Amino acid sequence: MKNKMSGLLMEVGATYDKRRLHGKRYFKNLLERVEGVPESVKELLLLSRGGLDLYEGVQKKLVKTLRENALIRERVERLMSIAGVGEVLALTWVLEIGEVERFSNIRQAVSYCGLCSAQRESAGKEQRGPLSKKRNKHLQTMLIEAANLAPRWNQHLAAVHEKEMLRGNKNQATIAVARKLVEYLLAVDRRGTPFTAEAPRLVA
């Protein structure tokens, strides 16, 4: 919905503040003062805004309902002990993974999350292929989004990101952080105790 709203404004050449566009007050004022925008486009913008508000309302109700489930709440709180892991990612992990015992090692979990890629060797050089299409797409998206932000709050993830960035590939750096997040999430979920940086790693 947000992308659609931005796209509609760009199509008609309207000037707007990208950072403030999705604020309710700014959006209302924008529609009142913007010039040269056809009424049909304004109607589409209002429709998209209504859909966005509806989605956000449903999401808040869903999160609230899930918080009230004791077992889910306990798991989510443990997962949130990992610096950089917020409530939405933790909830997504719990709901999409289900029984964590289904994964015997990190590699299986990383594969399920769609964060592994085939490796090809040519002329003595290893090359990575695209990420696997056999994955939980929703969880993959959430992990990659989280990986873009988590290094700001987690020094260990920041170190992983910095190490990969030295190789000059920003996308691979993000994926490396996402894989490390899976490692942390799996370890905490399987142990049933809050995260500690000194905790032993699971065998890959």
Helices and strands as residue ranges (DSSP letters): H 2-11, H 24-33, H 39-67, H 70-79, H 87-97, G 100-102, H 106-112, E 117-122, E 125-131, H 137-149, G 150-152, H 155-165, H 170-191
